[in-house]
Amino acid sequence: MKAIKRFFKGEEGVTAIEYGLIAAGIAIAIVAIVFLVGNQLNTKFDSVYKCLGGT
């Protein structure tokens, strides 16, 4: 019975899960930003390429 109480009272696992969720959220945000900015940069480079005489 003591082991069960200790298991539910422990917070080490909860903290690890919270850090994991924070890391996942940050990773999703980074991927979204890179995807959005990447498309804009590609458009700009295509525009410059065409202005310089590209096909």
N, C-alpha and C positions, 0 to 999 in steps of 0.2 A: 504494500500500500504506500509506503514511503517513497518508493521509486516512482510510482505513478504521480504522486504529488510533486516530487522534485522535477519530473519531466514537464508537467504543465506549468510549473513555476519558473523554469529556466527560460531565459530570454536570449541566449546566444544564437539560437537558430532563427529567431524572429529578426534579430538585427542583421544577420547574414541575408535573409530573404529581402529585407528592406533595402539593403545596399545593392542587391541584385536587381531589384525593381528600378532603383534610381539609375543604375548603370544601363539597364535596358532602355529606359526613357531617354537618357542622354544619347545613346547609340541611334535610336530611332530619329531623334531630332537632327543629329549630324547627317544621317543618310538623307533625310528629307531636304535639308539645306543644300547639300552637295548636289542632289538631283535637280533642284530648282535653279541653283546658280550655274550648274553645269550646262543646262539647256540654254540659258541666257548667254553664257560665254561662247557656246558653239554658234549661236546666232550671230553674235558680234564678230567672231573670227570669219564666218562665212561672208558677212557684209564687207569686211576689210579685204578679204581675198578677191571678191568680185570687183571692188573699187580699184584694186591694183592690177586688174586685167585678167583675172582668173575666169574660167568658164562657168 
